Amino acid sequence: MELTSNEVAVRLAQKGYLDLDIPKGIDLISEIKRLKKEKKAVLLAHYYQNAEIQELADYLGDSLYLAQTAEKVAAEIIVFAGVHFMAETAKIINPAKKVILPDLNAGCSLADSCPPEDFKKLIDQYPGASVVTYINCSAEIKAFSTIVCTSSNAVRVIGSIPEGETIIFAPDKNLGRYLIKETGRDMILWDGSCIVHEAFSFERIVTLAKENPTAKFIAHPESKSQVLDIAHYIGSTSGLLNYVERDPAQNFIVATEAGIIHEMKKRCPEKIFIPAPVEDETCACSECAFMKLNTLEKLFLCLKNEQPEIKLSKSIIKKAKLPITRMLNLD
């Protein structure tokens, strides 16, 4: 039976082939910078990572930017500080390069909500349909796709499909509903969602907005329709960042993963950013537990051992690369 890359890493560690010791008193930031230079590796990081990892990134961005960057980097080793599907995308685009992820358990609730065998059954019900998949899905789901999209380019991707064609959209039903509204195209939606964006509380957001009457409420389109209906602006991660830079408002309530606020504060230090509240009143904001699995310690060990490595079959890479390439060619 073929082992997963995570199982391989564990077994290597058990046999002593991987050094999992972190010397006491080590300056992790300096060592990570040294290892990047020594191994000629490039670090790609998403805006939802911890602030200290964002600061170490050679390239920091949203899913679309990171996919575009992964296509262009010359480094032989790509370290992806994000979640598993993002690192998979980098490997699909660069099959000859080594792609490593600090923690292979950094998954995605949205990707997990769309099992390949179940999705294949849906596709089979609509022969000839165009299958548009949000990049937040597994390599296997991408392999079933006609074209991939991100929240940054989804409207443009839907617009590239000829009128009259049946469209299946997966896995995010909230983004799908938003796209139906924006494009006027009817689509068959997969019933998936992101736990981070599903967690926002409409009632608590309304209360917070009343307490901060000058604040503008901005939201990611993965949020529930009720939340999007009251937003001053709806946009992708990069769209939200661009909006707070150009809009004259001084206060913003932000409905997406709270890691983005670090970059917002860097770009607009004079403005105030308030994370949108979630249903759980014990939590101040909505954070992705998977994104936060990547730590400085794991990033150091990942670079040191060049493990865990993303491994995909040649067949999956070949099938999944085509819809990703179609998306990148639109941009």
RODO-2510 file (C-alpha; in nm, 4 decimals, decimal comma):
residues 331
     n   res          X          Y          Z
     1     m     0,0000     0,0000     0,0000
     2     e     0,1331     0,3439    -0,0962
     3     l     0,2051     0,5657     0,2030
     4     t     0,1019     0,9294     0,2215
     5     s     0,3794     1,1869     0,2440
     6     n     0,2807     1,2543     0,6053
     7     e     0,3177     0,8847     0,6932
     8     v     0,6540     0,8734     0,5173
     9     a     0,7729     1,1750     0,7188
    10     v     0,6600     1,0146     1,0448
    11     r     0,8342     0,6852     0,9657
    12     l     1,1546     0,8614     0,8640
    13     a     1,1479     1,0559     1,1880
    14     q     1,0936     0,7362     1,3878
    15     k     1,3957     0,5788     1,2166
    16     g     1,6101     0,8821     1,2892
    17     y     1,6433     1,0062     0,9310
    18     l     1,4796     1,3377     1,0142
    19     d     1,6176     1,5732     1,2765
    20     l     1,3201     1,7027     1,4735
    21     d     1,5264     1,8638     1,7476
    22     i     1,5261     2,2419     1,7803
    23     p     1,8378     2,3660     1,9624
    24     k     1,7662     2,5650     2,2769
    25     g     1,8055     2,9393     2,2424
    26     i     1,8029     2,9289     1,8646
    27     d     1,6937     3,2421     1,6787
    28     l     1,4295     3,0815     1,4595
    29     i     1,3806     3,3816     1,2348
    30     s     1,7528     3,4121     1,1593
    31     e     1,7839     3,0365     1,1045
    32     i     1,4874     3,0258     0,8689
    33     k     1,6387     3,3085     0,6651
    34     r     1,9745     3,1258     0,6611
    35     l     1,8192     2,7967     0,5510
    36     k     1,6193     2,9659     0,2757
    37     k     1,9384     3,1163     0,1378
    38     e     2,1457     2,8002     0,1841
    39     k     1,8918     2,5759     0,0110
    40     k     1,7932     2,8381    -0,2474
    41     a     1,4336     2,7927    -0,1421
    42     v     1,1456     3,0356    -0,1879
    43     l     0,8778     3,0884     0,0787
    44     l     0,5218     3,1527    -0,0380
    45     a     0,2775     3,2521     0,2360
    46     h    -0,0927     3,3310     0,2526
    47     y    -0,2350     3,6371     0,4267
    48     y    -0,4064     3,4085     0,6796
    49     q    -0,0776     3,2820     0,8238
    50     n     0,0570     3,3986     1,1586
    51     a     0,2120     3,7453     1,1382
    52     e     0,5699     3,6243     1,1968
    53     i     0,5445     3,3867     0,9001
    54     q     0,3951     3,6581     0,6808
    55     e     0,6980     3,8734     0,7603
    56     l     0,9368     3,5985     0,6447
    57     a     0,7641     3,5371     0,3132
    58     d     0,9387     3,6012    -0,0169
    59     y     0,5926     3,6246    -0,1710
    60     l     0,2812     3,7054     0,0327
    61     g    -0,0641     3,7016    -0,1175
    62     d    -0,4023     3,5442    -0,1799
    63     s    -0,4694     3,2168    -0,3606
    64     l    -0,4628     3,3667    -0,7099
    65     y    -0,1413     3,5606    -0,6565
    66     l     0,0316     3,2616    -0,5004
    67     a    -0,0758     3,0337    -0,7865
    68     q     0,0540     3,2883    -1,0380
    69     t     0,3785     3,3211    -0,8426
    70     a     0,4243     2,9444    -0,8116
    71     e     0,4120     2,9258    -1,1914
    72     k     0,6981     3,1762    -1,2265
    73     v     0,9470     3,1070    -0,9447
    74     a     1,2864     2,9705    -1,0445
    75     a     1,3752     2,8142    -0,7075
    76     e     1,3976     2,4364    -0,6984
    77     i     1,2380     2,4207    -0,3531
    78     i     0,9041     2,5875    -0,2806
    79     v     0,8063     2,6167     0,0845
    80     f     0,4335     2,6814     0,1069
    81     a     0,3090     2,8412     0,4260
    82     g    -0,0603     2,7903     0,3736
    83     v    -0,2888     2,4901     0,3641
    84     h    -0,2607     2,1596     0,1819
    85     f    -0,4604     2,2431    -0,1320
    86     m    -0,2409     2,5502    -0,1924
    87     a     0,0780     2,3443    -0,1753
    88     e    -0,0826     2,0853    -0,4033
    89     t    -0,1580     2,3597    -0,6566
    90     a     0,2071     2,4682    -0,6510
    91     k     0,3143     2,1059    -0,7100
    92     i     0,0666     2,0619    -0,9963
    93     i     0,2039     2,3748    -1,1646
    94     n     0,5665     2,2724    -1,0932
    95     p     0,5821     1,8915    -1,0980
    96     a     0,9626     1,8892    -1,1250
    97     k     1,0128     2,1084    -0,8178
    98     k     1,0138     2,0006    -0,4558
    99     v     0,7155     2,1510    -0,2731
   100     i     0,7151     2,1291     0,1056
   101     l     0,4563     2,2296     0,3659
   102     p     0,5414     2,2935     0,7341
   103     d     0,2490     2,0793     0,8563
   104     l     0,0701     1,8307     0,6296
   105     n    -0,2253     1,8408     0,8679
   106     a    -0,2898     2,1991     0,7579
   107     g    -0,5991     2,1048     0,5632
   108     c    -0,9147     2,2935     0,4693
   109     s    -1,2721     2,2399     0,5868
   110     l    -1,4019     2,3571     0,2493
   111     a    -1,1834     2,1139     0,0550
   112     d    -1,2820     1,8349     0,2945
   113     s    -1,6516     1,9063     0,2323
   114     c    -1,6186     1,7779    -0,1252
   115     p    -1,5110     1,4107    -0,1354
   116     p    -1,3963     1,3117    -0,4883
   117     e    -1,6107     0,9983    -0,5133
   118     d    -1,9274     1,1900    -0,4228
   119     f    -1,8444     1,4796    -0,6530
   120     k    -1,7898     1,2387    -0,9427
   121     k    -2,1458     1,1077    -0,8931
   122     l    -2,2803     1,4636    -0,9282
   123     i    -2,0787     1,5285    -1,2451
   124     d    -2,2049     1,2055    -1,3991
   125     q    -2,5629     1,3320    -1,3639
   126     y    -2,4874     1,6239    -1,6011
   127     p    -2,2866     1,4967    -1,8992
   128     g    -2,1259     1,7779    -2,0971
   129     a    -2,1509     2,0325    -1,8131
   130     s    -1,8721     2,2825    -1,7509
   131     v    -1,7252     2,2084    -1,4090
   132     v    -1,5929     2,5200    -1,2344
   133     t    -1,4117     2,4532    -0,9089
   134     y    -1,2947     2,7026    -0,6536
   135     i    -0,9215     2,6624    -0,5955
   136     n    -0,9993     2,5645    -0,2334
   137     c    -1,0360     2,1977    -0,3248
   138     s    -0,8224     1,8857    -0,3488
   139     a    -0,6087     1,7890    -0,6472
   140     e    -0,8555     1,5082    -0,7209
   141     i    -1,1437     1,7572    -0,7493
   142     k    -0,9362     1,9832    -0,9745
   143     a    -0,8726     1,6807    -1,1964
   144     f    -1,2489     1,6555    -1,2577
   145     s    -1,2719     2,0236    -1,3506
   146     t    -1,3106     2,2190    -1,6719
   147     i    -1,1565     2,5310    -1,5160
   148     v    -1,0477     2,6450    -1,1703
   149     c    -1,1197     2,9870    -1,0189
   150     t    -1,0335     3,1940    -0,7142
   151     s    -1,2514     3,4519    -0,5419
   152     s    -1,0463     3,7183    -0,7229
   153     n    -1,1282     3,5979    -1,0733
   154     a    -1,4450     3,3876    -1,0292
   155     v    -1,6760     3,6357    -1,2054
   156     r    -1,4383     3,6490    -1,5024
   157     v    -1,4076     3,2694    -1,5110
   158     i    -1,7860     3,2235    -1,5124
   159     g    -1,8088     3,4850    -1,7876
   160     s    -1,5642     3,2838    -2,0008
   161     i    -1,8121     2,9954    -2,0266
   162     p    -2,0481     3,0230    -2,3257
   163     e    -2,4086     3,1172    -2,2514
   164     g    -2,6441     2,8224    -2,2380
   165     e    -2,3891     2,5744    -2,1054
   166     t    -2,4726     2,3892    -1,7853
   167     i    -2,2360     2,4937    -1,5052
   168     i    -2,1525     2,2905    -1,1964
   169     f    -1,9827     2,4992    -0,9276
   170     a    -1,7999     2,3509    -0,6304
   171     p    -1,7256     2,3305    -0,3479
   172     d    -1,8401     2,6573    -0,1832
   173     k    -2,2169     2,7114    -0,1922
   174     n    -2,1899     3,0630    -0,0456
   175     l    -1,9462     3,1791    -0,3112
   176     g    -2,1639     3,0015    -0,5684
   177     r    -2,4764     3,1897    -0,4615
   178     y    -2,2853     3,5173    -0,4724
   179     l    -2,1652     3,4372    -0,8259
   180     i    -2,5156     3,3514    -0,9435
   181     k    -2,6265     3,6932    -0,8195
   182     e    -2,3283     3,8730    -0,9757
   183     t    -2,3252     3,6989    -1,3137
   184     g    -2,6931     3,6141    -1,3651
   185     r    -2,5888     3,2598    -1,4612
   186     d    -2,7740     2,9627    -1,3233
   187     m    -2,5417     2,7045    -1,1670
   188     i    -2,5665     2,3688    -0,9951
   189     l    -2,3997     2,4158    -0,6575
   190     w    -2,2151     2,1659    -0,4430
   191     d    -2,3221     2,1863    -0,0784
   192     g    -1,9871     2,2828     0,0762
   193     s    -1,8688     2,5700     0,2935
   194     c    -1,5789     2,7107     0,4940
   195     i    -1,6164     2,6874     0,8713
   196     v    -1,4274     3,0167     0,9131
   197     h    -1,6688     3,2172     0,6980
   198     e    -1,9772     3,0249     0,8106
   199     a    -1,8993     3,1215     1,1709
   200     f    -1,9790     3,4919     1,1385
   201     s    -2,2832     3,6026     1,3372
   202     f    -2,5263     3,8259     1,1479
   203     e    -2,6868     3,9520     1,4700
   204     r    -2,3552     4,0323     1,6397
   205     i    -2,2266     4,2074     1,3274
   206     v    -2,5397     4,4262     1,3186
   207     t    -2,4891     4,5123     1,6861
   208     l    -2,1201     4,5905     1,6289
   209     a    -2,2071     4,8101     1,3300
   210     k    -2,4527     5,0101     1,5433
   211     e    -2,1795     5,0581     1,8050
   212     n    -1,9414     5,1791     1,5315
   213     p    -2,1638     5,3869     1,3007
   214     t    -1,8750     5,5283     1,0965
   215     a    -1,7226     5,1869     1,0274
   216     k    -1,7651     5,0188     0,6903
   217     f    -1,8444     4,6488     0,6905
   218     i    -1,6476     4,4449     0,4353
   219     a    -1,6784     4,0722     0,3720
   220     h    -1,5342     3,7823     0,1775
   221     p    -1,7847     3,6149    -0,0607
   222     e    -1,7446     3,2797     0,1197
   223     s    -1,9613     3,4312     0,3950
   224     k    -2,3324     3,3497     0,4236
   225     s    -2,5759     3,5439     0,2024
   226     q    -2,7339     3,7166     0,5021
   227     v    -2,3939     3,8564     0,6015
   228     l    -2,3101     3,9633     0,2452
   229     d    -2,6429     4,1452     0,2114
   230     i    -2,5345     4,4079     0,4661
   231     a    -2,1752     4,4533     0,3460
   232     h    -2,0529     4,7857     0,2081
   233     y    -1,8028     4,5892     0,0009
   234     i    -1,7652     4,2215    -0,0931
   235     g    -1,4336     4,0999    -0,2280
   236     s    -1,1520     3,8491    -0,2334
   237     t    -0,8670     3,8684     0,0148
   238     s    -0,6688     4,0978    -0,2152
   239     g    -0,9870     4,2878    -0,3000
   240     l    -1,0504     4,3617     0,0675
   241     l    -0,6930     4,4849     0,1094
   242     n    -0,7180     4,7133    -0,1911
   243     y    -1,0523     4,8477    -0,0726
   244     v    -0,9320     4,9556     0,2736
   245     e    -0,6351     5,1297     0,1112
   246     r    -0,8408     5,3376    -0,1296
   247     d    -1,1587     5,4000     0,0717
   248     p    -1,1569     5,7180     0,2839
   249     a    -1,3265     5,5501     0,5818
   250     q    -1,1107     5,5247     0,8933
   251     n    -1,2833     5,2275     1,0584
   252     f    -1,3627     4,8863     0,9077
   253     i    -1,5372     4,5733     1,0341
   254     v    -1,3718     4,2842     0,8540
   255     a    -1,5471     3,9515     0,7838
   256     t    -1,2773     3,7113     0,6761
   257     e    -0,9989     3,5171     0,8465
   258     a    -0,8415     3,7479     1,1040
   259     g    -0,4863     3,6973     0,9767
   260     i    -0,5514     3,9538     0,7033
   261     i    -0,5679     4,2332     0,9613
   262     h    -0,1889     4,2186     1,0047
   263     e    -0,1391     4,3252     0,6423
   264     m    -0,4215     4,5807     0,6636
   265     k    -0,2527     4,7477     0,9595
   266     k     0,0793     4,7532     0,7764
   267     r    -0,0725     4,9191     0,4716
   268     c    -0,2984     5,1571     0,6639
   269     p    -0,1481     5,2132     1,0111
   270     e    -0,3724     5,5144     1,0732
   271     k    -0,6937     5,3132     1,0261
   272     i    -0,8818     5,0875     1,2677
   273     f    -0,9736     4,7299     1,1765
   274     i    -1,2241     4,5338     1,3814
   275     p    -1,2610     4,1590     1,3204
   276     a    -1,6241     4,0619     1,2590
   277     p    -1,7715     3,8635     1,5516
   278     v    -1,8658     3,4969     1,5277
   279     e    -2,1510     3,2941     1,6755
   280     d    -1,9323     3,1667     1,9593
   281     e    -1,9260     3,4573     2,2043
   282     t    -1,6061     3,3263     2,3657
   283     c    -1,4141     3,3998     2,0420
   284     a    -1,3175     3,7528     1,9420
   285     c    -1,2745     3,6697     1,5736
   286     s    -1,2821     3,3933     1,3166
   287     e    -0,9483     3,2178     1,2702
   288     c    -0,8628     2,9173     1,0565
   289     a    -0,7173     2,6544     1,2878
   290     f    -0,5652     2,4796     0,9863
   291     m    -0,3796     2,7921     0,8698
   292     k    -0,2466     2,8444     1,2196
   293     l    -0,0968     2,4926     1,2371
   294     n     0,2066     2,6296     1,0556
   295     t     0,4465     2,7751     1,3131
   296     l     0,8014     2,9117     1,3107
   297     e     0,9223     2,5873     1,4680
   298     k     0,7584     2,3744     1,1977
   299     l     0,8798     2,6087     0,9249
   300     f     1,2371     2,5739     1,0557
   301     l     1,2165     2,1926     1,0638
   302     c     1,0505     2,1846     0,7234
   303     l     1,3388     2,3774     0,5685
   304     k     1,6014     2,1849     0,7627
   305     n     1,4742     1,8412     0,6592
   306     e     1,3036     1,9412     0,3315
   307     q     1,0037     1,7483     0,4604
   308     p     0,7078     1,6931     0,4581
   309     e     0,6968     1,6948     0,0796
   310     i     0,3853     1,7128    -0,1354
   311     k     0,3577     1,4006    -0,3508
   312     l     0,1032     1,3585    -0,6303
   313     s     0,0711     1,0970    -0,9014
   314     k     0,1640     1,1906    -1,2580
   315     s    -0,1924     1,1128    -1,3635
   316     i    -0,3485     1,3546    -1,1115
   317     i    -0,0951     1,6258    -1,1979
   318     k    -0,1678     1,5919    -1,5695
   319     k    -0,5452     1,6076    -1,5246
   320     a    -0,5437     1,8853    -1,2621
   321     k    -0,2934     2,1084    -1,4405
   322     l    -0,5164     2,1734    -1,7415
   323     p    -0,8011     2,3538    -1,5557
   324     i    -0,5474     2,5509    -1,3511
   325     t    -0,3638     2,6538    -1,6702
   326     r    -0,6944     2,7623    -1,8258
   327     m    -0,7523     2,9888    -1,5241
   328     l    -0,4009     3,1345    -1,5305
   329     n    -0,4304     3,2033    -1,9040
   330     l    -0,7376     3,4197    -1,8338
   331     d    -0,5253     3,6432    -1,6126
***
